[in-house]
């Protein structure tokens, strides 16, 4: 049974003006529900558990969405960059890319892992330290608001959560 918050989230997304082109349904990976949606521009997103994606005003022309939760993106190429925001991160994706965004609004930290492609990660909050991270395949950026830290690291595909590996198959 769909919870009230999930129903409200889906209603907001649907009312925002055809933000989702198709809906592939729910499936379970382990004990967590995973659902896949396709955006109008051809981008495919896989949301884990109670994760939410919502279009930003002007979508789809602006190609901008806001995320809360764990979301795998397969961004399609497009004329304009794809903008993805969360509570702490602002991502600019300039071409076809696959990345995992872990951005739970209840946590003090968030991270993005680039599986393929390229993107720029910036803090989405006021900070005296504003240098962005330019990320490519196998790179990640972590941000923590409580200590105002943003750090770039490397990762291997074997370090991705199992649900992501299954979603990429």
NORVENTA-V163816 format. One record per backbone hydrogen bond with DSSP energy under -1.0 kcal/mol. CO is the residue of the C=O (numbers start at 1). NH is the residue of the N-H. E is the energy in kcal/mol with one decimal. If there is no record, write none. Layout:
BEGIN
co = <CO;CO>
nh = <NH;NH>
e = <E;E>
END
This chain:
BEGIN
co = <3;4;5;6;7;8;9;10;11;22;25;27;29;32;33;34;35;36;37;38;38;39;43;44;45;46;47;48;52;54;56;58;63;64;65;66;68;69;70;71;72;73;74;75;82;83;84;85;88;89;90;91;92;93;97;98;98;99;100;101;102;103;104;108;110;111;112;113;114;116;119;120;121;122;133;135;136;138;139;140;141;142;143;144;149;151;153;156;157;161;161;162;163;164>
nh = <7;8;9;10;11;12;13;14;15;38;36;34;32;29;49;27;47;24;45;21;22;42;39;74;37;72;35;51;68;66;59;62;83;56;85;54;52;103;48;101;46;99;44;97;93;65;91;67;124;86;122;84;120;82;75;115;116;73;113;71;111;69;107;145;143;102;141;100;138;98;135;92;133;90;121;119;139;155;114;153;112;151;110;149;144;142;140;159;160;164;165;166;167;168>
e = <-2.5;-2.5;-2.5;-2.6;-2.2;-2.6;-2.3;-2.5;-2.5;-2.0;-1.2;-3.5;-1.9;-3.0;-3.5;-2.0;-3.2;-1.9;-2.9;-2.1;-1.4;-2.1;-3.3;-2.5;-2.7;-2.7;-2.4;-1.9;-2.3;-3.2;-1.8;-1.5;-3.2;-2.8;-2.4;-2.6;-2.8;-2.8;-2.3;-3.0;-2.5;-1.9;-2.1;-1.2;-3.0;-2.4;-3.5;-2.9;-2.7;-2.6;-2.0;-2.3;-2.2;-2.4;-2.6;-2.3;-1.9;-3.2;-2.5;-2.6;-2.0;-2.6;-2.3;-2.5;-2.7;-3.0;-2.1;-2.5;-2.2;-2.7;-3.0;-2.3;-2.8;-2.4;-3.1;-2.0;-1.9;-2.3;-2.8;-2.7;-2.1;-2.8;-2.2;-2.1;-2.6;-2.8;-2.8;-2.0;-1.5;-1.1;-1.7;-2.2;-1.8;-2.0>
END
